[in-house]
């Protein structure tokens, strides 16, 4: 198969001991390592060996009660990604920061710093937070309403982008002979006064190597999709079938025109959880070993949180009570994921037990069990068929699940000419084929573009 100018994009989403909720219970798993930086160094170096575009770390500002059943604690992402940046050279580094419980100046400075430390490999996963437990840790009685969170997020992002651009690219003079280090005329106070934030100053760092770190988002509600169409450059999404992936892809890309954007300015990466074996039987055995360790009490709590309904009193072998659940409009958390689960349960007439098992590996993302060739076939189908620009790869267990993907699936994709054999760029924007954004200030130093 001939190579094509369009290339598949691959991000790896690292979570604890793997994305299957029972991964930490496998004999070869080491749950104690989730707070060990060297554990992540080895994982990231494996991903970079596979020439993957980027690595993503989620984050949370609260400890959920389900810690009783699952490894859920995690290292703070900026600290960890800064360490990882020093031990890698090409792979992109995506960290999470909440627009509901952070401040724009801090976030702008943190990601600008990470972009400098990594030589232009930083990206921000923009989240609005999704549960009251987080609110309680920031002196709030409850999480702000869904729509209100997105309004705040829009202004938050506007401020952060202005701060990243507050130094023009040529603001650093660094002339030892004259003693002039920087040109104050090329450094601009943003003087932002909005509904949620008042920020006067320029950032106390020059413009980042990428101009602006890459913007990543994962909302799948109507509000979330509009936010992505307007502002995101990479979108992580949960789509449970090829048909659903095509619908989401077409829908989101079609929304971009009204914001003056082209479809290729946004890369859509559905979550993909592959369980890999040299034979189908071996892959099925690996899946069975994971499912054998499922803790159903945890599964019921997981569904209760998602559905905003106490599911612990329902029998495991009874149908999912979809008509008993809260309406989507009443859910103040993951509305897109809520709808995905409800539609899945209704379409396949699942029992509670079946829904827990079916989502144990991937929490509603697409999961597949098969050989490297079968896995690559499915990925190519989605990529060529208008369902994906690439994938947010979610290894079900670590480190072996990632090693199998890198050593067995990646070569299949490379042999088909649809994934790189070597990095051709040094920044994350180059990996994703995204342009370095021009400064909002023109050559005269005047504001050229009003966001």
N, C-alpha and C positions, 0 to 999 in steps of 0.2 A: 504494500500500500504506500502510495506516495505521500510525502510529508505535505502539510498544509500550512499556510500562514497563520491560520487560527489554531491556537493551541489550548489543550485542556489545562485547567488550573486546579491545583490540589493544595488544600490547607489541612493540617492535622489538628484536631481538637483533642487536647490532652485533658483527661479528668481522672484524678486519683489513680486507682489500679486498673482503670478501663471503664468503658461506658456501660457494660452489663452490670446491673445492680448487685450481682453476686460475685463479680470478678475477684473481689478481695478475699473470698473464701476458698479459692482454688489452692491446691497444695503448693504450687509454685509461686504464689503471689506473696508480696511483701508489703502489707499495709503500713508498716512502720516507716516505709521510705517516702511517703507522700509529703513529709516535711524535711526531706533530705535533698539538698540542692543537686548533689551528684547524680541522683536518680533522674532528674530532669535533664541534666547535661547529656547523659547517655541517650535518652529518648530523642532529644533535639538533634544530636549528632547523627543518629540513625536517620531522622527525617531529612537532614541536610544531605546525607549520603545519597538519598533517593531523589535529590534535586527538587523537593517539594517547595512550593511558593512560600508557605508561611506556617507558623504555629500559632494556635489560639489558646489563651487561658481565660476561662470564665472567672467570675468573682461574685462573692456574696458578702453582705455586711451584717449577717446574722447567722447564728447557729441553729439549724432546724431541729425539732424534736426527734426526727428520724435518724439522728446520729446514733441512736440505740442500735440501728440495724445496718448502717452503711457508712463507709468512709466518706465524710463530707467536708472535713476541714481542709483548708488549702493555704498555701503561702501567699502573701500579698504580691500581686502580679508585677508592680513596678520594680520592687526589690529583686524578684526572681528573674524577670526579663532582662534587667540590667546586668545581672551576673551571667546569664546565658549569652547575651550579646558579646561578651568578651571572649567566649569560647567557641564562637561560630563566626562565619564571615559573609554568608550570603542569604540564608533563610530569613524570611520576614518574621516579625514579632508583634503579635496582636494582643493587646491588653484591654481589660474591661474597666470602665469607670462610669458611675451612675450620674445622670444629669439631675436626679432628684435629691441626692444626698452628697453632692460635691459642690465645689465652687469653680466657675470657669477659669479664674486666674490660676488656681492650683493645677487643674487638668491641662490647661494649655502649656504650663511650664513643665509638668511631668512628661508629657508626650514629646515636647520639643527636646527635652533633655535626653529621653530615650532615643530619639531620632539622631541626635549628635553622637551619643554613646555607640550606637549600632552602625553608624555610617549611612543612615538613610533607610532603615528597615522597619520603622515603627508604624503601627496602625492602632486606631482607637475603636474598640467595640462600644458603640453608644447604646446604653441601656437606661431605662427609666425606673428600674426596681419594680418588684411585683408582689411584695407581701407586707403585711402589717408588722411582722417580726422585725423587719428592717426599720420600719418607721419608729418602733418602740426604742430602738437604739439611738435615734436622733431626735428625741424629745417630741415626737409626733404621736398622737393617739391612734391614728390610722393613716394608711397610705393615701396620698391625694388621689382624686378620681382620675380614671384612665385618660380622658381627654385633656384634663388639666396638666397631667404629667407630660404629655406630648407638646403642649403649648410652651411649657417651661423648657423642654428639651430643644425646641426650635430656637428660642432665644439664647439658650445656653450655647448651642453650636455656633450661632452667629457671633457671639462674644469671643469664643475660642478662636474662630477663624480670623477675626479682626486682630486678635492678639498675636497669632502666628504671623500675620502680615504687617505687624506694627513696625518692624524693621524692614526697610527696602533691601533688596539683595546686595546693593553696593554701599550700604550704610557703614560698613567697617572699612576704614581708610588704612589704618595700621602703618602710618608713615613715620618711621623712626626719626628721619632727618628733621621733619617739621614739628614732631611731637604731637601730631594729630592722630588719635586712635580711632575715633568714630565721628561721623558727620551728624550732628543733632538734627539738621534739617531733613535727614532721611529716616528719622525715628519719630514715630507719631503716637501721641496719646490718643486712645480710641474714643474717649469721652462718651462712653455708652451709658445711656439712661433709659431703662426699659421697665416693663411691668414686673420683672422678677429680679433684675440685677442692675447695679450701678457700679461701673468699672471705669475709672479714669485713665489709668496709665498705660504706657507701652509695656510689653513684656520685657523682662530683664535678661533676655537672651536674644541673639540675632535670629533671623529667619532660619527655620530648620533646613537641613540638607535637601529634603524632598519638597521644599516650599511649604507644604503642609503634610503632616502624616496622613496616611490613607484612612478614610472614614468607613467603618464597618457597622452594619445594623442587622437586627434579626426579627423585627416585629412583623407579624403576619395578619394583624387585625386591619380593618379598613384604614384607621388612623395611622397605623404602623407602615402600611404600604405607601400611603401618600408621603409620609416622612422619608421613606427610602427613595421613592421616585424623585423627590426634591433634593435630597442631601447625601444619600449613601453612594459609595463607590464599589462596595462589596456587600452582598446580602447573604447571610446564612439563613436557610429556611428548612422547615420540616415538611416534606411531602412524602406521602406513604405509597404512592404509585406513580408510574410513568405518566399516566393520563393527568393526574393531579399536578405533577411537575410541569407539564406542558401548559396547563391552564394558568398556573401561578406565573410562570415565566412570561407568557404572552401578556397577561394582565399587567404585571409590574412594568415591563418594558414599554407598554403602550401608554402608561401614565407619565412617562418622562418628557414627552414632547411639549406639554403645557408648561413645563419648567425650563424650556429652552435647552434640553439635554438630548444627546444622541444615545441610542441603545447600547453602544459599545463602551459608554462611559460608566456602565454599571455591570458588574460581574455577579451572576447568581449562582450560588454554591449550595445545593441541597445537602443536608446531612446524609451520610452513607455509612452504615455499620456493617462491614463485611466479616463473616466468619469463614476462614479460608482453610482448605485442606487440599492435599495433592490429589485426592479423590473425593467424590461427593460423599462417600460413606465416612471418610475421615472427617470431613467438615461437619457432617451431621453428628458424629460422635462428640466433636468439640462443642457444638451447640447444646447437646444433651447434658454434657458435663456442667455447663454453665447453668442451664435450667434446673438441674437437680439441686442446686444450691440456693434457689430463690426462697426468700423469706416473705411469705404472703402477708404477714402483719405489716411489713414495710410497704408492700404493694398497695394495701388498702389505705394506708396513710398518704401515700403518694397520690392516689386517685382522689382522696378527700381534699387534699390541698389544691389540686388542679380544678376539680369540679366545684369548689367552694361549697361542698356538701359533705356531711359526715357519712362516709361509706362503710364504716367499721361494723355496722349492725347488719349488713347484707350478707347473705349466704354466698360463698364463693362459686357454687355451681348453679346459681340462679342467673338469669339474663341480666345484663347491665340495665339498671332501671332508668333509661334515658328520659322517660317522661316525668320522672321524679326530680331530675336535676334542675339546678338553677338555670335561668335563661342566660344566654351568652351576654346580653346587655347588663346583667347583674354581676358578672364576673369582673373583678377589678385587677386581676392578674394577667396570666397568659391567655388572652382571648383567642388568638389564632390556634394555639395548641389545644385549648378546650374544644373548639369546633372540630378539629381533626380527630380527637378521641371519640367525640359523640358520633360523628359520621362513620368512623371505623366500626364502632360497636353496633350501630344501627345497620349498616350495610352487610356486615358479616354475622349479625345475630350472635354476638359473643356473650359468653358468661363472664362474670367478674374474674374468675380464675384465668380464662382464656385471654382477656384483655390485659391482665397483669403480665402473663407470660409473653404475649405478643409484643408488649412494649418494654419488656425488661432490658433488652439489649440497647434500644435506641430511643426510648421515650417518644415514639411517634415518627421518628425519622425512618428513612428507608433502610431496611435490614435485608441482607442476602446471605445465604449459605451456599458455598460452591467452590469450585476449583479456580485457580488463578485465571484460566482462560474464560471461564463462565463469568467471573467477576468483571474482567476487562470487557467482555462482550456487552454486559449490561451497562457499564459506565459509558462505553462508546455509543450505545443506543440512545441514552439520555442526552449525551453531548451533541450527537448528530441530529437527533430528533426534535430539538427545540425545547428541551426540558431543563437544560443546565449549561452553564459555561465551565463548569468543573464541579468539584465536590468538597464538602467539609467532611473529611474522613474521620470517623469516630471508632478507633480500635476498641473492640469489645473487652479485651483484656490486655494488660501490659506486663512486660515489654514485648512478649512474643507476638501479639496481634499486630503491632506496628512493624516488627521485623519481617513477618510474613508478607505484609502488604508491600514493603519497600523491596524485598528480595525476590518476590514472585509476581506480584501484580504490576508494579511499576515497569519492569522489563517488557512485559506484554504490551503495555501502552506505548512504550518507547519504540518497540519493533513495528508498531502500526503507524508511527510517524505523527502521533497526536499529542505526545508529551516530550518535553525537552530531555536530552541526554546530558546536557551541560547547561549551567547557568550562563546566560548571555548578558545579563545586566548585574548591577551591584545593589540597586535599591529595590524596595518592594514595589514601588510604582512601575519600575521596568519589568519586574516579574509578571505583574498583572496587565501590562500593556496600557497603563494609565499615564496621562500626560502630567508633567510637573505643572501645577497651577501658577499662572501669572499672579503677581502681586496685585492687590486691589488699588495700589497707588500707581499713577502714571509716571512718565519720565519727569514731569514737572514737580512731582511730589504731591500733587493733588489727588484726592479720592477719585479714582477712575471708574470704579464699579461699586454701586451700592447694592449690598446683599439684601 
